[in-house]
Amino acid sequence: MEDDSEHSSVTDTTYRPVAGVFVFLWLAYNLVYLCEVKEDRNRRRDKLVLDAVIFNTCWALAFWSYLRAHFTQPGYVNERWREFVKEYKIEPVESHSGDRPWNPGKATFSQRSSEVRPERAHYCAICRATVLRMDHHCPLIANCIGFRNHKFFLQTGIYSAIGSLFGLFSMTRELGACIGNDLADNPPPAPWYCNETTIGSYMFLVGGIALGLSLFLTFSLAATHVEFACMNLTTIEAKYCEGPNPYDQKSSIRNLAQIMGALGWDWFLPIMPRRPLGDGFSFACGEEILPTELQDREKRSSTGKSVALLDSPGSEALWYYRYVEAHAADVEAQAHAQAEVVRRPVVGDLVRVVSTENTMKFFVEGIGKTFRVTEDSNDPRDDQPFKVDGSDAWLYRDDLAHAQAEALSESVC
Ligand SMILES: [Zn+2]
């Protein structure tokens, strides 16, 4: 995948305190809790090894994910996109900060960055860049969360929550003993790790508190963001109130695949998706059926659905399809539908009266029913009305063009 080198957010060193917490927790759990506290209580060695393996696996995955989320650029608007916009004369939709509608398949003009941005991209004032599929700017990660590092962000939350839960659970007995000892009126002599007299005991107690706080923070973070990811929503889009999410793939796995790549073992490791389903510049809408030439028939997602591999030099072809062709097809379909609506029904047509609010001259009971238009020569008025069968209503020739009557297919004039 093309990398964007014109922006660099990874010079932000505010990630260091969080990285320091990771290192502290590792030291407190392994060197103090496992090697001193548990050893001191003569716990079985195989149990100690099991605790060490589970905690350290979660810790390693969480820390690795964290570093990847911080050091991976979220994806920025690049020169290739700008050239595409210029070459195909993409007309951006004006976008205002207070008004945030869905814009599938449309480029928008950002007033803050004064540039044309792809769908779902937003300008981050902290990074001073337009971020692809921007989710939010995360101070804990010290980076924007966008298309390319969203997977690592989710993994950081999930693995940290699991690691914190396990660490806290395994320390319950010892931490409980310290708390019980503190609360008792006539406590027995407390174990050494409950007395704040040595560096080891401090690290044990502070480590327990830090794991509790980490569990609270990361669990709520992971729960919220995994829920959004399962709906193919960003944090910004979750605030949109207008209509349904056009990017919803109608399944949590398929929605997650938009971020994590096609389902595979790489979902569990903080590495770039092996089979990405997007490049961050254009996105599949729920019902999208790609033209054959844009589908990669060799590689299919786990659902068996053909997927477009955008990680290829030809991805502009897909941009073109989504920003130009599909859009033009929509406009054409809309124009066609509009032409159908204003076509005058003729005798023999089946019409469905959608609304009668726009006409002053007729009223049909039972809105939404289908009627057949018939000639009625007995009408005393001059403007040659059609009768709508099965009702007492009349459709007047002069008003038919304005009436929102949709002609159905059985046209027999
Ligand atoms: Zn940012």
Residues whose N, C-alpha, C, O or C-beta is under 5 A from the ligand:
A	BS01	ZN	C124 I126 C127 H137 N143 C144
